């Protein structure tokens, strides 16, 4: 009888110990997950081409740092900045093929793959900074995300670069007619259409090539945002800046879709959360950086002409053919996007 009692006691004690150990293990697992543990170890390569002191670049670097920190180093985002790994012209194909897991490139360059992405280059579509944020966070943005995923890339973030302007060496550009005969560096297909509509000749080249091209008179001018103009020292090689806010450039943080689909849900959630925080921060910087950089270019000696509001219709009328080219290239989706913007 005593033996049976002792045996029962031992079984009870063992069961209690096992239950306690199991509960302790679960608690430890939860604590580990809460502290950033529990992620599958992975290294994500992220490439971008902008100068490292651009506000978009600063945001992207912070995104990478936060993802790594919040995962306690398990999800490591390894950044290749300022064209070290890929040029802007090679970026998209590398993302789509899986040559790099993640990359940042302009909506303009993505338009060659997803024509509807050219919406940001249609002249004078977005009248102010807040309108862009509302659009990309609504049905407009969802349509673009869907189109990108069909091609094999997931948009993780819309990074606001800011408005695009014109700089040149020959003369002040105070009307579309002043473009006649100039060679202007273009950043993509629709900007090239606009340059031609204004009477100039577009010359496509990557951002890192522009300074020398201006210096050597290979081109007479260039289109870009004032933030990049300042960082790439356009004030050293151009004389005139025209501010007409003709397009609002977005940069996309995109991920290879197959790679994304293979990530654990926990990692996807982390990347999505940090990307949303970073997108908000970058959007808040865009207007401030546009104004600050334009002033700095003027202080550095460039002659700045801001197109008066009451003269913009002349610029818009001359640019009208570009909208038709966009719809022809982007089809029904392009028209849907224009309709969504025009409704606002």
C-alpha positions as CSV (number, residue, x, y, z in Angstrom):
1,X,0.0,0.0,0.0
2,X,2.8,2.4,1.0
3,X,4.6,1.6,-2.3
4,X,1.4,2.5,-4.3
5,X,1.1,5.7,-2.3
6,X,4.7,6.7,-3.0
7,X,4.4,5.9,-6.6
8,X,1.3,8.0,-7.0
9,X,3.1,10.9,-5.2
10,X,6.1,10.6,-7.5
11,X,3.8,10.7,-10.6
12,X,2.0,13.8,-9.3
13,X,5.3,15.6,-8.5
14,X,6.7,14.7,-11.9
15,X,3.5,16.0,-13.6
16,X,3.6,19.2,-11.7
17,X,7.3,19.7,-12.6
18,X,6.6,19.1,-16.3
19,X,3.6,21.4,-16.3
20,X,5.7,24.1,-14.5
21,X,8.5,23.7,-17.0
22,X,6.1,23.9,-19.9
23,X,4.5,27.1,-18.6
24,X,7.9,28.5,-17.9
25,X,9.0,27.7,-21.5
26,X,5.9,29.4,-22.9
27,X,6.5,32.5,-20.8
28,X,10.1,32.6,-21.9
29,X,9.1,32.2,-25.5
30,X,6.6,35.1,-25.1
31,X,9.2,37.3,-23.4
32,X,11.7,36.5,-26.1
33,X,9.2,37.4,-28.8
34,X,8.3,40.6,-27.0
35,X,11.9,41.6,-26.6
36,X,12.5,41.2,-30.4
37,X,13.6,37.5,-30.3
38,X,11.6,34.9,-32.1
39,X,12.5,36.2,-35.6
40,X,14.0,33.9,-38.2
41,X,17.5,35.1,-39.0
42,X,17.8,36.7,-42.4
43,X,19.8,39.4,-44.2
44,X,18.0,41.7,-46.6
45,X,20.1,43.7,-49.1
46,X,18.7,47.2,-49.7
47,X,20.2,49.4,-52.5
48,X,19.5,53.0,-53.3
49,X,21.1,55.6,-55.6
50,X,20.3,58.9,-54.0
51,X,23.0,60.9,-52.1
52,X,23.2,59.8,-48.5
53,X,22.3,63.2,-47.1
54,X,19.0,63.4,-49.1
55,X,16.0,63.2,-46.8
56,X,14.7,60.1,-48.5
57,X,18.1,58.4,-47.9
58,X,18.1,59.5,-44.3
59,X,14.7,57.9,-43.9
60,X,15.7,54.7,-45.6
61,X,18.8,54.4,-43.5
62,X,16.7,54.9,-40.4
63,X,14.2,52.2,-41.6
64,X,17.1,49.7,-41.9
65,X,18.4,50.6,-38.5
66,X,15.1,50.2,-36.8
67,X,14.2,46.9,-38.4
68,X,17.6,45.5,-37.3
69,X,17.2,46.9,-33.8
70,X,13.6,45.8,-33.2
71,X,14.5,42.2,-34.3
72,X,17.6,42.2,-32.0
73,X,19.7,41.8,-35.1
74,X,17.8,38.7,-36.4
75,X,16.4,40.6,-39.4
76,X,19.4,42.5,-40.7
77,X,18.9,45.1,-43.4
78,X,22.2,45.6,-45.1
79,X,22.2,49.0,-47.0
80,X,24.2,49.8,-50.1
81,X,23.9,53.6,-50.5
82,X,24.5,56.1,-53.2
83,X,24.8,53.7,-56.2
84,X,27.5,51.5,-54.5
85,X,25.7,48.3,-55.6
86,X,23.3,49.3,-58.4
87,X,22.7,52.4,-60.6
88,X,19.1,53.7,-60.8
89,X,18.9,52.4,-64.4
90,X,19.8,48.8,-63.2
91,X,17.8,48.8,-60.0
92,X,14.3,47.7,-61.1
93,X,15.5,44.6,-63.0
94,X,17.6,43.5,-60.1
95,X,14.6,43.8,-57.7
96,X,12.4,41.8,-60.1
97,X,14.9,39.1,-60.8
98,X,15.9,38.7,-57.1
99,X,19.4,40.0,-57.7
100,X,18.7,42.2,-54.7
101,X,15.9,41.7,-52.2
102,X,14.9,45.3,-51.7
103,X,15.6,48.6,-53.4
104,X,14.7,52.3,-53.7
105,X,14.0,53.8,-57.1
106,X,11.9,56.6,-58.6
107,X,8.4,56.2,-59.8
108,X,9.6,57.6,-63.1
109,X,11.9,54.7,-63.7
110,X,9.3,52.2,-62.6
111,X,7.0,53.6,-65.3
112,X,8.9,51.6,-67.9
113,X,7.7,48.5,-66.2
114,X,4.4,49.6,-64.8
115,X,3.2,52.5,-67.2
116,X,0.6,53.6,-64.6
117,X,3.4,54.6,-62.3
118,X,4.0,57.5,-64.7
119,X,1.1,59.3,-63.1
120,X,3.5,61.2,-60.9
121,X,5.2,62.6,-64.0
122,X,2.0,63.8,-65.6
123,X,2.4,67.6,-65.4
124,X,0.6,69.6,-62.8
125,X,-1.5,66.6,-61.4
126,X,-0.7,67.3,-57.8
127,X,-1.2,70.9,-56.6
128,X,0.1,70.5,-53.0
129,X,2.0,68.1,-50.7
130,X,-1.0,66.9,-48.7
131,X,-2.8,65.8,-51.8
132,X,-0.1,63.3,-52.6
133,X,-0.2,61.7,-49.1
134,X,-4.0,61.3,-49.4
135,X,-3.8,59.7,-52.8
136,X,-1.1,57.1,-52.1
137,X,-2.8,56.1,-48.8
138,X,-6.2,55.5,-50.5
139,X,-7.7,53.8,-53.6
140,X,-5.2,55.5,-55.9
141,X,-2.2,54.0,-54.0
142,X,-3.9,50.6,-53.8
143,X,-4.3,50.4,-57.6
144,X,-0.6,51.2,-58.0
145,X,0.4,48.6,-55.4
146,X,-1.7,46.0,-57.3
147,X,-0.1,46.8,-60.6
148,X,3.4,46.5,-59.2
149,X,2.7,43.2,-57.6
150,X,1.4,41.8,-60.9
151,X,4.9,42.5,-62.2
152,X,6.7,40.9,-59.3
153,X,7.5,43.7,-56.9
154,X,5.7,44.7,-53.6
155,X,5.6,48.4,-52.7
156,X,6.7,48.7,-49.0
157,X,6.8,52.5,-49.0
158,X,6.0,55.6,-51.0
159,X,8.9,57.9,-50.2
160,X,8.1,61.6,-51.1
161,X,11.0,63.1,-53.0
162,X,9.2,66.4,-53.6
163,X,8.5,68.7,-56.6
164,X,10.6,68.6,-59.7
165,X,12.1,71.8,-61.3
166,X,14.4,72.9,-64.2
167,X,17.9,74.3,-64.0
168,X,20.0,75.5,-67.0
169,X,23.0,77.4,-68.1
170,X,21.7,79.5,-71.0
171,X,18.9,81.8,-69.9
172,X,16.0,82.3,-67.4
173,X,13.1,80.0,-68.3
174,X,10.1,82.3,-67.7
175,X,7.8,80.7,-70.3
176,X,7.6,77.4,-72.2
177,X,9.0,79.2,-75.3
178,X,12.3,79.8,-73.5
179,X,13.0,76.1,-73.7
180,X,13.4,76.2,-77.5
181,X,16.6,74.7,-78.7
182,X,18.0,73.6,-75.3
183,X,19.3,70.2,-74.5
184,X,17.8,69.1,-71.1
185,X,18.7,66.1,-69.1
186,X,15.5,64.0,-68.6
187,X,14.7,61.5,-65.9
188,X,12.3,59.3,-67.8
189,X,9.8,58.9,-70.7
190,X,7.0,61.4,-69.6
191,X,9.5,64.1,-68.5
192,X,11.1,63.7,-72.0
193,X,7.6,64.2,-73.5
194,X,7.2,67.4,-71.5
195,X,10.7,68.7,-72.5
196,X,9.8,68.2,-76.1
197,X,6.4,69.8,-75.7
198,X,8.2,72.9,-74.4
199,X,10.5,72.9,-77.4
200,X,13.7,71.4,-76.0
201,X,15.6,68.1,-76.7
202,X,15.6,65.6,-73.9
203,X,18.8,63.7,-73.0
204,X,18.3,60.7,-70.6
205,X,21.0,60.0,-68.1
206,X,21.4,58.8,-64.5
207,X,21.6,61.2,-61.6
208,X,25.3,60.6,-61.0
209,X,26.2,61.6,-64.6
210,X,24.5,65.0,-64.6
211,X,27.2,67.2,-63.0
212,X,29.9,66.4,-65.5
213,X,27.4,66.6,-68.4
214,X,26.5,70.2,-67.3
215,X,30.1,71.0,-66.7
216,X,31.1,69.9,-70.2
217,X,28.1,71.4,-71.9
218,X,26.9,68.0,-73.0
219,X,23.5,69.2,-71.9
220,X,22.3,72.8,-71.3
221,X,20.2,72.0,-68.3
222,X,18.5,69.4,-66.3
223,X,15.3,68.5,-64.5
224,X,15.4,67.3,-60.9
225,X,14.3,68.3,-57.4
226,X,16.0,71.1,-55.7
227,X,17.1,68.8,-52.9
228,X,19.2,66.7,-55.4
229,X,20.3,69.8,-57.2
230,X,21.9,71.1,-54.0
231,X,23.4,67.8,-53.0
232,X,24.8,67.2,-56.5
233,X,26.1,70.8,-56.6
234,X,24.2,72.0,-59.6
235,X,24.9,75.6,-58.4
236,X,28.5,75.0,-59.5
237,X,27.6,74.2,-63.1
238,X,24.3,75.9,-63.8
239,X,23.1,79.6,-63.5
240,X,19.3,79.6,-63.7
241,X,16.6,77.8,-61.7
242,X,12.9,77.8,-62.6
243,X,10.4,76.6,-60.0
244,X,7.2,75.5,-61.6
245,X,6.4,72.4,-59.5
246,X,5.5,70.5,-62.7
247,X,5.7,67.0,-61.2
248,X,5.8,65.4,-57.8
249,X,8.4,62.7,-57.7
250,X,7.9,59.6,-55.6
251,X,10.6,57.0,-54.7
252,X,9.4,53.5,-54.0
253,X,10.9,51.1,-51.5
254,X,10.1,47.9,-53.3
255,X,10.7,44.2,-52.4
256,X,11.0,41.2,-54.7
257,X,7.5,39.7,-54.4
258,X,8.6,36.0,-54.3
259,X,11.1,36.9,-51.5
260,X,8.4,38.8,-49.6
261,X,6.0,35.9,-49.8
262,X,8.6,33.6,-48.4
263,X,9.2,35.7,-45.3
264,X,7.6,34.7,-42.0
265,X,4.5,36.7,-41.1
266,X,6.3,38.1,-38.0
267,X,9.0,39.6,-40.2
268,X,6.5,40.9,-42.8
269,X,4.6,42.7,-39.9
270,X,7.8,44.2,-38.6
271,X,8.9,45.5,-42.1
272,X,5.4,46.9,-42.8
273,X,5.2,48.7,-39.4
274,X,8.6,50.3,-39.7
275,X,8.0,51.3,-43.3
276,X,4.7,53.1,-42.4
277,X,6.5,55.1,-39.7
278,X,9.3,56.0,-42.1
279,X,6.9,57.0,-44.9
280,X,5.2,59.5,-42.6
281,X,8.5,61.0,-41.5
282,X,9.8,61.3,-45.1
283,X,6.5,63.0,-46.2
284,X,6.8,65.5,-43.5
285,X,10.4,66.4,-44.6
286,X,9.6,66.9,-48.3
287,X,8.1,70.4,-48.3
288,X,10.6,71.7,-45.8
289,X,13.5,70.3,-47.8
290,X,12.2,71.7,-51.1
291,X,12.0,75.2,-49.6
292,X,15.3,75.0,-47.8
293,X,17.2,73.6,-50.8
294,X,15.8,76.2,-53.2
295,X,16.8,79.0,-50.9
296,X,20.3,77.5,-50.5
297,X,20.7,77.3,-54.3
298,X,19.8,80.9,-54.5
299,X,22.2,81.8,-51.7
300,X,24.9,79.9,-53.6
301,X,24.5,82.2,-56.7
302,X,21.7,80.7,-58.8
303,X,19.2,83.1,-60.3
304,X,15.8,81.7,-59.2
305,X,12.5,82.3,-61.0
306,X,9.3,81.2,-59.4
307,X,6.5,80.9,-62.0
308,X,3.6,83.1,-60.7
309,X,0.4,81.3,-60.0
310,X,-1.6,83.3,-62.5
311,X,0.8,82.3,-65.3
312,X,0.7,78.5,-64.7
313,X,-2.1,78.0,-67.1
314,X,0.2,78.8,-70.0
315,X,2.6,76.1,-68.8
316,X,-0.2,73.6,-68.3
317,X,-1.7,74.3,-71.7
318,X,1.7,73.7,-73.4
319,X,2.1,70.4,-71.4
320,X,-1.3,69.1,-72.3
321,X,-0.1,66.5,-74.9
322,X,1.8,64.7,-72.1
323,X,-1.4,63.7,-70.4
324,X,-2.6,62.1,-73.7
325,X,0.7,60.2,-74.0
326,X,0.3,58.9,-70.4
327,X,-3.3,57.6,-71.0
328,X,-2.2,56.0,-74.2
329,X,0.7,54.2,-72.4
330,X,-1.1,53.3,-69.2
331,X,-4.5,52.5,-70.6
332,X,-7.6,52.2,-68.5
333,X,-5.7,52.1,-65.2
334,X,-4.0,55.4,-66.2
335,X,-7.3,57.0,-66.9
336,X,-8.7,55.7,-63.6
337,X,-5.8,57.2,-61.7
338,X,-6.3,60.6,-63.4
339,X,-10.0,60.5,-62.6
340,X,-9.3,59.7,-58.9
341,X,-7.0,62.7,-58.7
342,X,-9.3,65.0,-60.6
343,X,-12.1,64.2,-58.2
344,X,-10.2,65.8,-55.3
